């Protein structure tokens, strides 16, 4: 019989402690990306997909390799959910 949820093991994340750590990291990277976007509120995805004017607006941002790998992980997970 499996133990409590906090002690359960997941092959991708390990224990629940890793999930909490990942959540905190994603929250920080989200804040960094939001800051690069001047903290403008997110747009509904159906609106964003059709905003061609935003494709021409370039923003220069530097991310560390670590941040880019976190962003790629998050994008992979997002693609898995749609």
C-alpha positions in Angstrom: 0.0 0.0 0.0 1.4 3.4 -1.0 2.4 5.9 1.7 0.9 9.3 2.3 0.9 11.7 -0.7 3.9 13.7 0.6 6.0 10.5 0.6 4.7 9.1 -2.7 7.3 8.7 -5.5 6.7 9.9 -9.1 9.2 8.8 -11.8 9.4 12.3 -13.2 9.4 14.5 -10.1 10.5 12.2 -7.3 8.7 13.2 -4.2 6.1 15.9 -3.4 8.9 18.1 -2.1 10.3 18.3 -5.7 6.9 19.4 -6.9 6.8 22.2 -4.4 10.3 23.2 -5.4 9.4 23.2 -9.1 6.3 25.2 -8.4 8.4 27.9 -6.7 10.9 27.9 -9.6 8.2 28.2 -12.2 6.6 31.0 -10.2 9.9 32.9 -10.2 10.6 32.4 -13.9 7.0 33.4 -14.7 7.7 36.6 -12.7 10.9 37.3 -14.7 9.0 36.8 -18.0 6.2 39.0 -16.8 8.7 41.7 -15.8 10.2 41.5 -19.4 6.6 42.2 -20.6 6.4 45.3 -18.4 4.0 43.3 -16.1 1.2 43.7 -18.6 -1.6 41.2 -17.8 -1.8 38.0 -19.8 -4.1 38.0 -22.8 -6.7 35.3 -23.4 -5.0 32.8 -25.6 -7.6 33.1 -28.4 -6.9 36.8 -28.6 -3.1 36.4 -28.4 -3.1 33.9 -31.3 -4.6 36.6 -33.5 -2.5 39.6 -32.4 -0.1 39.9 -35.4 1.0 43.3 -34.2 2.7 41.7 -31.2 4.8 39.5 -33.5 6.6 42.5 -34.8 7.4 44.0 -31.4 10.8 42.7 -30.3 11.9 42.5 -26.7 15.5 41.8 -25.8 15.9 39.6 -22.7 18.7 37.4 -21.5 18.0 34.1 -19.8 20.5 31.8 -18.3 20.7 28.2 -19.6 19.0 27.1 -16.4 16.0 29.5 -17.0 15.7 28.4 -20.7 15.7 24.8 -19.6 12.9 25.5 -17.1 10.9 27.4 -19.7 11.4 24.5 -22.2 10.2 22.0 -19.5 7.1 24.2 -18.9 6.4 24.4 -22.6 6.7 20.7 -23.0 4.2 20.1 -20.2 1.8 22.7 -21.7 1.9 20.9 -25.0 1.2 17.6 -23.3 -2.0 19.1 -21.7 -3.6 20.4 -24.9 
